[in-house]
Each structure stands twice: as structure tokens, then as C-alpha cells.
Amino acid sequence: MNNISEDFFRLGIEFNEKLIGYADLAISKDNTAELGIAIGESTLWGKGLGNNAARCMIDYGLKELGITRFEAETHEKNFRSRKMLEKLRFKEVSRIGYDEYFGTNNQLIQY
């Protein structure tokens, strides 16, 4: 996957030699980056693939980009994403904004 700018990094996530999603880092100021993970096939959700990809991106951010603070955001009803972030030791810091999630307006949670 091609990067568009120097402050945004997106890498593909592969499983069984198939592209199944992506992981990205959007770098902001003060060595901070927002982590994003997406797994496209719902049959692959809950199998630890996103967690592994997130760990790899965090490691890459720390070692290669000098990132010292990672942030993330997810929907209140996205229980798998919330569980993954909590396993990675992300802490909830706010609940600001709403966005559509599976057809309903849903609270956003910032980590």
C-alpha cells in the first residue's frame, strides 16, 4: 500500500497470503500518532489479528519514527476494538462526538 505523505503511514495486514485489512499511524505534533486498525472480513474479527497488527505498528512507531505517545478512537458499541485497545494498555481519556456505526448514531471514545 502506498503512503501519501510523510506524516501518515499505512501498511497492509495479510493473513494466509491474503490482504485482509490495514494498520495506520497518523502523526501529529510532539511525537504523537493516532493508531488505526481495520480488518475487512468479519469472519476474521476476534482472532487477535488486529491486536498483532497494532502491536507491530506501535513497535514500528517507537523504533523507526520516534513516537512516544499513541492515541486511538473507536465507537462505544465496537466492543472488540475497545477490548483490543485496553489489552494494549490504552486508557480512555474522553467521550467526545458521535458517528454512525452499523446504522446507528454512536458515541466516540478517545484513548
C-alpha positions as CSV (number, residue, x, y, z in Angstrom):
1,M,0.0,0.0,0.0
2,N,1.3,3.4,-0.9
3,N,1.9,6.2,1.6
4,I,0.6,9.6,0.6
5,S,2.5,11.8,3.0
6,E,5.4,11.8,5.5
7,D,3.1,12.1,8.4
8,F,0.7,9.2,7.5
9,F,1.8,5.6,7.3
10,R,-0.5,2.8,6.2
11,L,0.6,-0.8,5.9
12,G,-1.5,-3.8,4.7
13,I,-2.4,-6.6,7.1
14,E,-2.0,-10.1,5.5
15,F,-3.3,-13.4,6.7
16,N,-2.7,-16.7,4.8
17,E,-1.1,-14.6,2.0
18,K,-4.3,-12.5,1.5
19,L,-4.7,-8.8,2.2
20,I,-7.4,-8.6,4.9
21,G,-7.1,-5.0,6.2
22,Y,-4.7,-2.2,7.1
23,A,-3.0,-0.6,10.0
24,D,-2.0,3.1,10.0
25,L,-0.3,5.8,12.0
26,A,-1.3,9.5,11.6
27,I,1.5,11.5,13.1
28,S,0.7,14.8,14.7
29,K,2.8,17.1,16.9
30,D,5.1,16.3,19.8
31,N,5.9,12.7,18.8
32,T,2.3,11.7,18.9
33,A,0.4,9.4,16.5
34,E,-3.1,8.1,16.2
35,L,-3.3,4.4,15.6
36,G,-5.9,2.9,13.3
37,I,-6.7,-0.7,12.5
38,A,-9.2,-2.2,10.1
39,I,-9.9,-5.9,9.3
40,G,-12.4,-6.2,6.5
41,E,-13.7,-9.7,6.7
42,S,-16.0,-10.1,9.8
43,T,-15.2,-13.8,9.9
44,L,-11.6,-12.8,10.9
45,W,-12.7,-10.5,13.7
46,G,-11.9,-11.6,17.3
47,K,-8.9,-13.8,16.3
48,G,-6.1,-11.4,17.5
49,L,-5.1,-10.3,14.1
50,G,-5.9,-6.6,14.8
51,N,-4.1,-6.8,18.1
52,N,-1.0,-8.3,16.5
53,A,-1.1,-5.6,13.7
54,A,-1.5,-2.9,16.3
55,R,1.5,-4.2,18.3
56,C,3.6,-4.2,15.1
57,M,2.6,-0.6,14.3
58,I,3.3,0.6,17.8
59,D,6.7,-1.1,17.7
60,Y,7.4,0.5,14.3
61,G,6.3,3.9,15.5
62,L,8.5,3.6,18.6
63,K,11.7,2.4,16.9
64,E,11.5,3.9,13.4
65,L,9.5,7.1,13.9
66,G,10.3,8.2,17.5
67,I,6.7,8.2,18.5
68,T,6.3,8.3,22.3
69,R,2.5,8.8,22.6
70,F,-0.2,6.8,20.8
71,E,-3.8,7.8,20.6
72,A,-6.8,6.0,19.2
73,E,-10.6,6.4,18.8
74,T,-13.4,3.9,18.5
75,H,-17.2,3.7,18.8
76,E,-18.8,2.8,22.1
77,K,-20.5,-0.2,20.6
78,N,-17.4,-1.5,19.0
79,F,-16.6,-3.9,21.8
80,R,-13.8,-5.8,20.0
81,S,-11.9,-2.6,19.2
82,R,-12.3,-1.4,22.8
83,K,-11.1,-4.7,24.2
84,M,-8.1,-4.7,21.8
85,L,-7.1,-1.1,22.9
86,E,-7.5,-2.0,26.6
87,K,-5.3,-5.1,26.1
88,L,-2.7,-2.8,24.5
89,R,-2.9,-0.6,27.7
90,F,-4.7,2.3,26.1
91,K,-6.7,4.3,28.6
92,E,-10.0,6.0,27.9
93,V,-9.5,9.8,28.1
94,S,-12.7,11.2,26.8
95,R,-16.0,10.6,25.1
96,I,-16.4,13.4,22.6
97,G,-18.5,13.3,19.4
98,Y,-20.8,10.9,17.7
99,D,-20.5,8.9,14.5
100,E,-22.6,6.3,12.6
101,Y,-21.7,2.8,13.5
102,F,-23.7,-0.1,11.9
103,G,-26.5,2.2,11.1
104,T,-26.9,4.0,14.4
105,N,-25.5,7.2,15.9
106,N,-22.9,6.1,18.4
107,Q,-20.7,7.8,21.0
108,L,-17.0,8.1,20.1
109,I,-14.4,7.1,22.7
110,Q,-10.9,8.6,22.7
111,Y,-7.9,6.7,24.1
